[in-house]
Amino acid sequence: MEKLEDYGGPRFINDTFYFGICKEQIEQHETADARKKELEEELQSVEYESPEY
């Protein structure tokens, strides 16, 4: 998959608008993905005190 930086930016008037939306969504996805990995690692490190877990 090509990286966003490889795209080279908008080419038409509406591209500016849609390019901005796509860039924002990609950044949100990357942030959420990084946070998900942090939470998964935190969950792995939790020692459960009760046997019911």
Buried (B, 14 or more C-beta within 10 A) or exposed (E): EEEBEEEEEEEEEEEEEEBEEEEEEEEEEEEEEEEEEEEEEEEEEEEEEEEEE
